[in-house]
Amino acid sequence: MKLTQETGSGNLIRSYQHRQIRINDATYTRSVIVTADQLVTDWAPQTLAELTEQHLQPILDLQPEVVILGTGATQQFPQRAILQRVLRAGIGIEVMATDAACRTYNILMAEDRRVAAALFP
């Protein structure tokens, strides 16, 4: 899936293909966290099954108003404790397949929302 609309400044997700996310001019094959002005390319969990509450701290430290969790090729929900941890911090969370998460991130970022996308390729 290629995403081409140019919107504002900041980290823009340009395309997503199975196991590859192109952000700005670089392609990533590992999980990433992306906001308009931050890009975390060394986020430890590589699959949703590996995600723990401790892995959420880099996301929570960014203080987004909403987290978009891209779970790979299909929508899969994380453990309940993961969702509760984000919600207890006063942050909204949406869970979707990574292709939809990429599109949603770009839309929210273009609206100047404080969005963080945590993406599993």
N, CA, C and O atoms as CSV, one atom per row, in Angstrom:
chain,resi,resn,atom,element,x,y,z
A,1,MET,N,N,0.844,-1.155,0.000
A,1,MET,CA,C,0.000,0.000,0.000
A,1,MET,C,C,0.893,1.223,0.000
A,1,MET,O,O,1.779,1.349,0.845
A,2,LYS,N,N,0.670,2.115,-0.931
A,2,LYS,CA,C,1.446,3.339,-1.020
A,2,LYS,C,C,0.588,4.501,-0.537
A,2,LYS,O,O,-0.564,4.648,-0.944
A,3,LEU,N,N,1.162,5.321,0.334
A,3,LEU,CA,C,0.490,6.507,0.836
A,3,LEU,C,C,1.253,7.702,0.306
A,3,LEU,O,O,2.451,7.823,0.560
A,4,THR,N,N,0.590,8.593,-0.428
A,4,THR,CA,C,1.346,9.649,-1.103
A,4,THR,C,C,0.955,11.073,-0.729
A,4,THR,O,O,1.676,12.007,-1.079
A,5,GLN,N,N,-0.130,11.266,-0.052
A,5,GLN,CA,C,-0.568,12.625,0.236
A,5,GLN,C,C,0.473,13.350,1.086
A,5,GLN,O,O,0.909,12.833,2.115
A,6,GLU,N,N,0.866,14.540,0.657
A,6,GLU,CA,C,1.820,15.361,1.407
A,6,GLU,C,C,1.039,16.213,2.396
A,6,GLU,O,O,0.105,16.915,2.010
A,7,THR,N,N,1.412,16.154,3.655
A,7,THR,CA,C,0.725,16.946,4.662
A,7,THR,C,C,1.725,17.509,5.638
A,7,THR,O,O,2.489,16.758,6.243
A,8,GLY,N,N,1.737,18.797,5.802
A,8,GLY,CA,C,2.516,19.463,6.828
A,8,GLY,C,C,3.930,18.959,6.987
A,8,GLY,O,O,4.510,18.355,6.084
A,9,SER,N,N,4.469,19.226,8.166
A,9,SER,CA,C,5.809,18.753,8.462
A,9,SER,C,C,5.731,17.691,9.539
A,9,SER,O,O,4.717,17.549,10.223
A,10,GLY,N,N,6.796,16.963,9.676
A,10,GLY,CA,C,6.839,15.904,10.668
A,10,GLY,C,C,7.078,14.566,10.006
A,10,GLY,O,O,7.187,14.466,8.784
A,11,ASN,N,N,7.157,13.546,10.829
A,11,ASN,CA,C,7.389,12.191,10.324
A,11,ASN,C,C,6.144,11.682,9.620
A,11,ASN,O,O,5.088,11.540,10.236
A,12,LEU,N,N,6.268,11.413,8.355
A,12,LEU,CA,C,5.160,10.964,7.525
A,12,LEU,C,C,5.397,9.519,7.106
A,12,LEU,O,O,6.483,9.170,6.643
A,13,ILE,N,N,4.388,8.692,7.267
A,13,ILE,CA,C,4.481,7.310,6.797
A,13,ILE,C,C,4.139,7.321,5.316
A,13,ILE,O,O,3.013,7.631,4.929
A,14,ARG,N,N,5.108,6.986,4.507
A,14,ARG,CA,C,4.951,7.060,3.051
A,14,ARG,C,C,4.364,5.799,2.446
A,14,ARG,O,O,3.640,5.864,1.452
A,15,SER,N,N,4.672,4.638,3.042
A,15,SER,CA,C,4.098,3.399,2.521
A,15,SER,C,C,4.227,2.292,3.553
A,15,SER,O,O,5.037,2.358,4.478
A,16,TYR,N,N,3.408,1.283,3.363
A,16,TYR,CA,C,3.464,0.076,4.184
A,16,TYR,C,C,3.260,-1.115,3.274
A,16,TYR,O,O,2.320,-1.164,2.481
A,17,GLN,N,N,4.158,-2.071,3.405
A,17,GLN,CA,C,4.009,-3.370,2.765
A,17,GLN,C,C,4.291,-4.383,3.846
A,17,GLN,O,O,4.911,-4.052,4.857
A,18,HIS,N,N,3.855,-5.596,3.659
A,18,HIS,CA,C,4.095,-6.624,4.671
A,18,HIS,C,C,5.558,-6.603,5.101
A,18,HIS,O,O,6.462,-6.795,4.288
A,19,ARG,N,N,5.772,-6.368,6.381
A,19,ARG,CA,C,7.099,-6.370,7.021
A,19,ARG,C,C,7.962,-5.164,6.656
A,19,ARG,O,O,9.157,-5.172,6.953
A,20,GLN,N,N,7.410,-4.132,6.029
A,20,GLN,CA,C,8.187,-2.939,5.693
A,20,GLN,C,C,7.336,-1.681,5.869
A,20,GLN,O,O,6.231,-1.567,5.338
A,21,ILE,N,N,7.896,-0.744,6.636
A,21,ILE,CA,C,7.233,0.545,6.835
A,21,ILE,C,C,8.198,1.626,6.371
A,21,ILE,O,O,9.327,1.704,6.855
A,22,ARG,N,N,7.761,2.449,5.446
A,22,ARG,CA,C,8.608,3.546,4.963
A,22,ARG,C,C,8.157,4.837,5.623
A,22,ARG,O,O,7.034,5.298,5.420
A,23,ILE,N,N,9.054,5.414,6.419
A,23,ILE,CA,C,8.788,6.664,7.114
A,23,ILE,C,C,9.768,7.684,6.579
A,23,ILE,O,O,10.981,7.482,6.635
A,24,ASN,N,N,9.237,8.792,6.055
A,24,ASN,CA,C,10.064,9.783,5.372
A,24,ASN,C,C,10.828,9.073,4.261
A,24,ASN,O,O,10.202,8.527,3.353
A,25,ASP,N,N,12.149,9.062,4.299
A,25,ASP,CA,C,12.920,8.440,3.224
A,25,ASP,C,C,13.605,7.145,3.632
A,25,ASP,O,O,14.484,6.666,2.915
A,26,ALA,N,N,13.224,6.567,4.763
A,26,ALA,CA,C,13.866,5.334,5.243
A,26,ALA,C,C,12.828,4.230,5.383
A,26,ALA,O,O,11.658,4.490,5.665
A,27,THR,N,N,13.272,3.000,5.183
A,27,THR,CA,C,12.404,1.834,5.303
A,27,THR,C,C,12.817,1.036,6.533
A,27,THR,O,O,14.003,0.809,6.773
A,28,TYR,N,N,11.820,0.614,7.309
A,28,TYR,CA,C,12.056,-0.126,8.546
A,28,TYR,C,C,11.380,-1.492,8.459
A,28,TYR,O,O,10.250,-1.612,7.986
A,29,THR,N,N,12.084,-2.505,8.920
A,29,THR,CA,C,11.548,-3.864,8.922
A,29,THR,C,C,11.364,-4.376,10.348
A,29,THR,O,O,11.014,-5.538,10.556
A,30,ARG,N,N,11.597,-3.515,11.314
A,30,ARG,CA,C,11.412,-3.829,12.725
A,30,ARG,C,C,10.307,-2.926,13.277
A,30,ARG,O,O,9.906,-1.958,12.631
A,31,SER,N,N,9.834,-3.243,14.444
A,31,SER,CA,C,8.796,-2.412,15.050
A,31,SER,C,C,9.341,-1.025,15.343
A,31,SER,O,O,10.524,-0.861,15.641
A,32,VAL,N,N,8.473,-0.033,15.255
A,32,VAL,CA,C,8.854,1.363,15.473
A,32,VAL,C,C,7.757,2.082,16.245
A,32,VAL,O,O,6.603,1.656,16.285
A,33,ILE,N,N,8.166,3.191,16.857
A,33,ILE,CA,C,7.228,4.148,17.432
A,33,ILE,C,C,7.457,5.448,16.681
A,33,ILE,O,O,8.596,5.893,16.536
A,34,VAL,N,N,6.391,6.052,16.209
A,34,VAL,CA,C,6.534,7.285,15.428
A,34,VAL,C,C,5.536,8.332,15.909
A,34,VAL,O,O,4.365,8.039,16.147
A,35,THR,N,N,6.033,9.560,16.045
A,35,THR,CA,C,5.194,10.728,16.288
A,35,THR,C,C,5.613,11.764,15.260
A,35,THR,O,O,6.518,11.519,14.461
A,36,ALA,N,N,4.971,12.906,15.273
A,36,ALA,CA,C,5.323,13.960,14.317
A,36,ALA,C,C,6.787,14.362,14.439
A,36,ALA,O,O,7.423,14.683,13.436
A,37,ASP,N,N,7.329,14.348,15.655
A,37,ASP,CA,C,8.704,14.823,15.832
A,37,ASP,C,C,9.656,13.813,16.472
A,37,ASP,O,O,10.794,14.161,16.787
A,38,GLN,N,N,9.220,12.590,16.665
A,38,GLN,CA,C,10.068,11.548,17.252
A,38,GLN,C,C,9.949,10.272,16.431
A,38,GLN,O,O,8.897,9.966,15.871
A,39,LEU,N,N,11.054,9.537,16.374
A,39,LEU,CA,C,11.064,8.237,15.704
A,39,LEU,C,C,11.937,7.304,16.524
A,39,LEU,O,O,13.143,7.516,16.645
A,40,VAL,N,N,11.327,6.276,17.082
A,40,VAL,CA,C,12.041,5.288,17.897
A,40,VAL,C,C,12.164,4.022,17.058
A,40,VAL,O,O,11.178,3.323,16.821
A,41,THR,N,N,13.375,3.737,16.615
A,41,THR,CA,C,13.586,2.600,15.709
A,41,THR,C,C,14.172,1.387,16.416
A,41,THR,O,O,14.388,0.349,15.791
A,42,ASP,N,N,14.429,1.509,17.706
A,42,ASP,CA,C,14.991,0.377,18.446
A,42,ASP,C,C,14.029,-0.132,19.515
A,42,ASP,O,O,14.460,-0.627,20.557
A,43,TRP,N,N,12.733,-0.012,19.259
A,43,TRP,CA,C,11.725,-0.483,20.204
A,43,TRP,C,C,11.827,-1.998,20.303
A,43,TRP,O,O,11.814,-2.685,19.281
A,44,ALA,N,N,11.927,-2.520,21.500
A,44,ALA,CA,C,12.275,-3.924,21.727
A,44,ALA,C,C,11.277,-4.959,21.189
A,44,ALA,O,O,11.712,-5.880,20.498
A,45,PRO,N,N,9.985,-4.865,21.458
A,45,PRO,CA,C,9.136,-5.984,21.013
A,45,PRO,C,C,9.032,-6.032,19.487
A,45,PRO,O,O,8.864,-5.002,18.834
A,46,GLN,N,N,9.132,-7.213,18.942
A,46,GLN,CA,C,9.038,-7.364,17.485
A,46,GLN,C,C,7.722,-8.001,17.046
A,46,GLN,O,O,7.405,-8.033,15.857
A,47,THR,N,N,6.971,-8.499,18.002
A,47,THR,CA,C,5.641,-9.042,17.725
A,47,THR,C,C,4.709,-8.611,18.849
A,47,THR,O,O,5.161,-8.253,19.937
A,48,LEU,N,N,3.438,-8.648,18.589
A,48,LEU,CA,C,2.466,-8.298,19.609
A,48,LEU,C,C,2.576,-9.248,20.799
A,48,LEU,O,O,2.395,-8.829,21.942
A,49,ALA,N,N,2.868,-10.506,20.544
A,49,ALA,CA,C,2.998,-11.481,21.624
A,49,ALA,C,C,4.123,-11.125,22.597
A,49,ALA,O,O,4.065,-11.498,23.769
A,50,GLU,N,N,5.140,-10.412,22.125
A,50,GLU,CA,C,6.266,-10.002,22.971
A,50,GLU,C,C,5.983,-8.745,23.776
A,50,GLU,O,O,6.727,-8.439,24.708
A,51,LEU,N,N,4.933,-8.011,23.445
A,51,LEU,CA,C,4.646,-6.723,24.071
A,51,LEU,C,C,4.267,-6.892,25.538
A,51,LEU,O,O,3.361,-7.656,25.872
A,52,THR,N,N,4.976,-6.166,26.413
A,52,THR,CA,C,4.681,-6.168,27.844
A,52,THR,C,C,4.402,-4.739,28.294
A,52,THR,O,O,4.619,-3.791,27.540
A,53,GLU,N,N,3.928,-4.590,29.510
A,53,GLU,CA,C,3.679,-3.261,30.051
A,53,GLU,C,C,4.952,-2.418,30.084
A,53,GLU,O,O,4.888,-1.205,29.883
A,54,GLN,N,N,6.096,-3.034,30.330
A,54,GLN,CA,C,7.356,-2.310,30.385
A,54,GLN,C,C,7.698,-1.683,29.034
A,54,GLN,O,O,8.329,-0.627,28.989
A,55,HIS,N,N,7.293,-2.316,27.942
A,55,HIS,CA,C,7.566,-1.783,26.606
A,55,HIS,C,C,6.768,-0.513,26.317
A,55,HIS,O,O,7.079,0.214,25.374
A,56,LEU,N,N,5.752,-0.245,27.117
A,56,LEU,CA,C,4.910,0.931,26.898
A,56,LEU,C,C,5.572,2.234,27.334
A,56,LEU,O,O,5.177,3.307,26.880
A,57,GLN,N,N,6.569,2.155,28.206
A,57,GLN,CA,C,7.133,3.373,28.779
A,57,GLN,C,C,7.636,4.370,27.739
A,57,GLN,O,O,7.371,5.564,27.882
A,58,PRO,N,N,8.359,3.931,26.686
A,58,PRO,CA,C,8.789,4.919,25.681
A,58,PRO,C,C,7.612,5.635,25.010
A,58,PRO,O,O,7.736,6.794,24.615
A,59,ILE,N,N,6.491,4.958,24.883
A,59,ILE,CA,C,5.298,5.570,24.291
A,59,ILE,C,C,4.688,6.558,25.283
A,59,ILE,O,O,4.366,7.688,24.918
A,60,LEU,N,N,4.530,6.136,26.530
A,60,LEU,CA,C,3.928,7.002,27.543
A,60,LEU,C,C,4.769,8.240,27.791
A,60,LEU,O,O,4.231,9.312,28.068
A,61,ASP,N,N,6.095,8.103,27.695
A,61,ASP,CA,C,6.989,9.243,27.890
A,61,ASP,C,C,6.763,10.339,26.841
A,61,ASP,O,O,7.064,11.506,27.093
A,62,LEU,N,N,6.244,9.976,25.684
A,62,LEU,CA,C,5.973,10.944,24.618
A,62,LEU,C,C,4.713,11.765,24.893
A,62,LEU,O,O,4.482,12.782,24.239
A,63,GLN,N,N,3.912,11.336,25.841
A,63,GLN,CA,C,2.688,12.016,26.253
A,63,GLN,C,C,1.728,12.318,25.095
A,63,GLN,O,O,1.290,13.456,24.929
A,64,PRO,N,N,1.407,11.299,24.303
A,64,PRO,CA,C,0.433,11.531,23.231
A,64,PRO,C,C,-0.977,11.605,23.800
A,64,PRO,O,O,-1.220,11.190,24.933
A,65,GLU,N,N,-1.898,12.133,23.011
A,65,GLU,CA,C,-3.299,12.085,23.428
A,65,GLU,C,C,-3.931,10.759,23.001
A,65,GLU,O,O,-4.922,10.317,23.581
A,66,VAL,N,N,-3.342,10.132,21.976
A,66,VAL,CA,C,-3.841,8.835,21.513
A,66,VAL,C,C,-2.678,8.009,20.972
A,66,VAL,O,O,-1.746,8.534,20.363
A,67,VAL,N,N,-2.761,6.705,21.213
A,67,VAL,CA,C,-1.794,5.741,20.673
A,67,VAL,C,C,-2.524,4.894,19.645
A,67,VAL,O,O,-3.604,4.364,19.905
A,68,ILE,N,N,-1.916,4.778,18.478
A,68,ILE,CA,C,-2.416,3.873,17.448
A,68,ILE,C,C,-1.496,2.666,17.466
A,68,ILE,O,O,-0.303,2.790,17.190
A,69,LEU,N,N,-2.036,1.508,17.785
A,69,LEU,CA,C,-1.245,0.273,17.849
A,69,LEU,C,C,-1.511,-0.541,16.592
A,69,LEU,O,O,-2.608,-1.067,16.402
A,70,GLY,N,N,-0.496,-0.639,15.734
A,70,GLY,CA,C,-0.584,-1.430,14.505
A,70,GLY,C,C,-0.049,-2.822,14.771
A,70,GLY,O,O,1.124,-2.981,15.107
A,71,THR,N,N,-0.889,-3.830,14.625
A,71,THR,CA,C,-0.555,-5.183,15.091
A,71,THR,C,C,-0.081,-6.138,14.001
A,71,THR,O,O,-0.048,-7.349,14.219
A,72,GLY,N,N,0.283,-5.622,12.844
A,72,GLY,CA,C,0.748,-6.490,11.760
A,72,GLY,C,C,-0.306,-6.612,10.676
A,72,GLY,O,O,-1.111,-5.703,10.475
A,73,ALA,N,N,-0.296,-7.732,9.984
A,73,ALA,CA,C,-1.178,-7.928,8.836
A,73,ALA,C,C,-2.654,-7.982,9.219
A,73,ALA,O,O,-3.521,-7.668,8.403
A,74,THR,N,N,-2.938,-8.375,10.449
A,74,THR,CA,C,-4.324,-8.453,10.905
A,74,THR,C,C,-4.471,-7.769,12.253
A,74,THR,O,O,-3.501,-7.624,12.998
A,75,GLN,N,N,-5.684,-7.352,12.557
A,75,GLN,CA,C,-5.953,-6.755,13.860
A,75,GLN,C,C,-5.936,-7.846,14.916
A,75,GLN,O,O,-6.641,-8.848,14.803
A,76,GLN,N,N,-5.123,-7.639,15.944
A,76,GLN,CA,C,-5.054,-8.553,17.079
A,76,GLN,C,C,-5.023,-7.698,18.328
A,76,GLN,O,O,-4.367,-6.656,18.341
A,77,PHE,N,N,-5.699,-8.100,19.354
A,77,PHE,CA,C,-5.720,-7.288,20.561
A,77,PHE,C,C,-4.659,-7.754,21.543
A,77,PHE,O,O,-4.454,-8.955,21.724
A,78,PRO,N,N,-3.977,-6.787,22.184
A,78,PRO,CA,C,-2.979,-7.148,23.184
A,78,PRO,C,C,-3.658,-7.603,24.473
A,78,PRO,O,O,-4.881,-7.557,24.600
A,79,GLN,N,N,-2.851,-8.036,25.407
A,79,GLN,CA,C,-3.380,-8.420,26.704
A,79,GLN,C,C,-4.115,-7.236,27.331
A,79,GLN,O,O,-3.761,-6.079,27.106
A,80,ARG,N,N,-5.119,-7.538,28.103
A,80,ARG,CA,C,-5.938,-6.508,28.742
A,80,ARG,C,C,-5.077,-5.537,29.565
A,80,ARG,O,O,-5.352,-4.337,29.581
A,81,ALA,N,N,-4.045,-6.040,30.245
A,81,ALA,CA,C,-3.176,-5.193,31.074
A,81,ALA,C,C,-2.487,-4.114,30.250
A,81,ALA,O,O,-2.243,-3.017,30.751
A,82,ILE,N,N,-2.173,-4.409,28.999
A,82,ILE,CA,C,-1.538,-3.428,28.106
A,82,ILE,C,C,-2.498,-2.265,27.863
A,82,ILE,O,O,-2.129,-1.100,28.013
A,83,LEU,N,N,-3.710,-2.588,27.492
A,83,LEU,CA,C,-4.715,-1.555,27.230
A,83,LEU,C,C,-4.996,-0.744,28.485
A,83,LEU,O,O,-5.090,0.482,28.427
A,84,GLN,N,N,-5.130,-1.423,29.619
A,84,GLN,CA,C,-5.433,-0.732,30.868
A,84,GLN,C,C,-4.306,0.211,31.268
A,84,GLN,O,O,-4.570,1.298,31.782
A,85,ARG,N,N,-3.061,-0.183,31.045
A,85,ARG,CA,C,-1.923,0.671,31.410
A,85,ARG,C,C,-1.961,1.995,30.642
A,85,ARG,O,O,-1.719,3.057,31.216
A,86,VAL,N,N,-2.263,1.927,29.355
A,86,VAL,CA,C,-2.340,3.138,28.541
A,86,VAL,C,C,-3.527,4.000,28.988
A,86,VAL,O,O,-3.393,5.215,29.130
A,87,LEU,N,N,-4.652,3.389,29.203
A,87,LEU,CA,C,-5.841,4.130,29.612
A,87,LEU,C,C,-5.670,4.769,30.991
A,87,LEU,O,O,-6.139,5.884,31.214
A,88,ARG,N,N,-5.002,4.076,31.919
A,88,ARG,CA,C,-4.744,4.638,33.252
A,88,ARG,C,C,-3.874,5.890,33.166
A,88,ARG,O,O,-3.946,6.757,34.036
A,89,ALA,N,N,-3.053,5.987,32.121
A,89,ALA,CA,C,-2.210,7.170,31.925
A,89,ALA,C,C,-3.002,8.326,31.305
A,89,ALA,O,O,-2.443,9.395,31.058
A,90,GLY,N,N,-4.290,8.119,31.057
A,90,GLY,CA,C,-5.120,9.170,30.477
A,90,GLY,C,C,-4.932,9.331,28.981
A,90,GLY,O,O,-5.185,10.399,28.425
A,91,ILE,N,N,-4.486,8.259,28.330
A,91,ILE,CA,C,-4.199,8.281,26.894
A,91,ILE,C,C,-5.157,7.314,26.205
A,91,ILE,O,O,-5.359,6.193,26.672
A,92,GLY,N,N,-5.740,7.747,25.102
A,92,GLY,CA,C,-6.596,6.859,24.319
A,92,GLY,C,C,-5.744,5.866,23.547
A,92,GLY,O,O,-4.577,6.138,23.262
A,93,ILE,N,N,-6.309,4.731,23.209
A,93,ILE,CA,C,-5.590,3.731,22.415
A,93,ILE,C,C,-6.547,3.097,21.428
A,93,ILE,O,O,-7.674,2.744,21.774
A,94,GLU,N,N,-6.091,2.956,20.204
A,94,GLU,CA,C,-6.837,2.288,19.143
A,94,GLU,C,C,-5.961,1.166,18.604
A,94,GLU,O,O,-4.769,1.363,18.368
A,95,VAL,N,N,-6.544,0.001,18.411
A,95,VAL,CA,C,-5.826,-1.170,17.930
A,95,VAL,C,C,-6.355,-1.523,16.552
A,95,VAL,O,O,-7.564,-1.637,16.353
A,96,MET,N,N,-5.438,-1.697,15.594
A,96,MET,CA,C,-5.846,-2.022,14.229
A,96,MET,C,C,-4.698,-2.690,13.488
A,96,MET,O,O,-3.565,-2.692,13.968
A,97,ALA,N,N,-4.979,-3.247,12.340
A,97,ALA,CA,C,-3.919,-3.791,11.488
A,97,ALA,C,C,-2.971,-2.654,11.124
A,97,ALA,O,O,-3.374,-1.491,11.105
A,98,THR,N,N,-1.719,-2.983,10.836
A,98,THR,CA,C,-0.715,-1.939,10.613
A,98,THR,C,C,-1.025,-1.064,9.412
A,98,THR,O,O,-0.746,0.134,9.456
A,99,ASP,N,N,-1.591,-1.608,8.341
A,99,ASP,CA,C,-1.906,-0.748,7.199
A,99,ASP,C,C,-2.902,0.336,7.590
A,99,ASP,O,O,-2.728,1.498,7.224
A,100,ALA,N,N,-3.942,-0.033,8.329
A,100,ALA,CA,C,-4.923,0.952,8.793
A,100,ALA,C,C,-4.292,1.907,9.802
A,100,ALA,O,O,-4.616,3.095,9.813
A,101,ALA,N,N,-3.402,1.407,10.641
A,101,ALA,CA,C,-2.722,2.253,11.629
A,101,ALA,C,C,-1.878,3.321,10.938
A,101,ALA,O,O,-1.833,4.465,11.390
A,102,CYS,N,N,-1.219,2.960,9.862
A,102,CYS,CA,C,-0.405,3.928,9.114
A,102,CYS,C,C,-1.274,5.040,8.539
A,102,CYS,O,O,-0.931,6.217,8.646
A,103,ARG,N,N,-2.381,4.676,7.939
A,103,ARG,CA,C,-3.296,5.678,7.373
A,103,ARG,C,C,-3.853,6.586,8.470
A,103,ARG,O,O,-3.902,7.806,8.318
A,104,THR,N,N,-4.269,5.973,9.569
A,104,THR,CA,C,-4.857,6.729,10.669
A,104,THR,C,C,-3.835,7.680,11.285
A,104,THR,O,O,-4.159,8.829,11.585
A,105,TYR,N,N,-2.617,7.213,11.475
A,105,TYR,CA,C,-1.552,8.072,12.002
A,105,TYR,C,C,-1.381,9.306,11.114
A,105,TYR,O,O,-1.349,10.429,11.617
A,106,ASN,N,N,-1.271,9.107,9.804
A,106,ASN,CA,C,-1.061,10.245,8.894
A,106,ASN,C,C,-2.198,11.258,8.978
A,106,ASN,O,O,-1.960,12.466,8.962
A,107,ILE,N,N,-3.411,10.775,9.067
A,107,ILE,CA,C,-4.570,11.675,9.159
A,107,ILE,C,C,-4.514,12.479,10.455
A,107,ILE,O,O,-4.671,13.700,10.439
A,108,LEU,N,N,-4.291,11.797,11.574
A,108,LEU,CA,C,-4.261,12.482,12.865
A,108,LEU,C,C,-3.077,13.445,12.961
A,108,LEU,O,O,-3.201,14.536,13.517
A,109,MET,N,N,-1.935,13.037,12.419
A,109,MET,CA,C,-0.764,13.911,12.432
A,109,MET,C,C,-1.036,15.166,11.603
A,109,MET,O,O,-0.647,16.265,12.000
A,110,ALA,N,N,-1.694,15.014,10.466
A,110,ALA,CA,C,-2.020,16.153,9.606
A,110,ALA,C,C,-2.985,17.114,10.293
A,110,ALA,O,O,-3.014,18.303,9.975
A,111,GLU,N,N,-3.771,16.600,11.232
A,111,GLU,CA,C,-4.693,17.429,12.005
A,111,GLU,C,C,-4.013,18.044,13.233
A,111,GLU,O,O,-4.671,18.652,14.078
A,112,ASP,N,N,-2.692,17.879,13.321
A,112,ASP,CA,C,-1.907,18.390,14.456
A,112,ASP,C,C,-2.322,17.783,15.791
A,112,ASP,O,O,-2.244,18.439,16.830
A,113,ARG,N,N,-2.758,16.543,15.757
A,113,ARG,CA,C,-3.071,15.826,16.997
A,113,ARG,C,C,-1.790,15.242,17.568
A,113,ARG,O,O,-0.871,14.923,16.813
A,114,ARG,N,N,-1.712,15.099,18.865
A,114,ARG,CA,C,-0.559,14.468,19.511
A,114,ARG,C,C,-0.765,12.962,19.473
A,114,ARG,O,O,-1.252,12.362,20.432
A,115,VAL,N,N,-0.389,12.365,18.359
A,115,VAL,CA,C,-0.586,10.947,18.119
A,115,VAL,C,C,0.760,10.239,18.111
A,115,VAL,O,O,1.756,10.763,17.612
A,116,ALA,N,N,0.767,9.037,18.676
A,116,ALA,CA,C,1.929,8.164,18.596
A,116,ALA,C,C,1.463,6.853,17.973
A,116,ALA,O,O,0.458,6.278,18.391
A,117,ALA,N,N,2.194,6.395,16.980
A,117,ALA,CA,C,1.882,5.099,16.377
A,117,ALA,C,C,2.960,4.113,16.795
A,117,ALA,O,O,4.151,4.354,16.596
A,118,ALA,N,N,2.532,3.010,17.374
A,118,ALA,CA,C,3.430,1.906,17.721
A,118,ALA,C,C,3.110,0.802,16.725
A,118,ALA,O,O,2.026,0.220,16.755
A,119,LEU,N,N,4.060,0.521,15.847
A,119,LEU,CA,C,3.767,-0.295,14.667
A,119,LEU,C,C,4.613,-1.563,14.626
A,119,LEU,O,O,5.840,-1.511,14.710
A,120,PHE,N,N,3.941,-2.692,14.495
A,120,PHE,CA,C,4.600,-3.961,14.226
A,120,PHE,C,C,4.449,-4.234,12.733
A,120,PHE,O,O,3.330,-4.287,12.222
A,121,PRO,N,N,5.561,-4.405,12.037
A,121,PRO,CA,C,5.453,-4.605,10.582
A,121,PRO,C,C,4.860,-5.968,10.269
A,121,PRO,O,O,4.693,-6.315,9.100
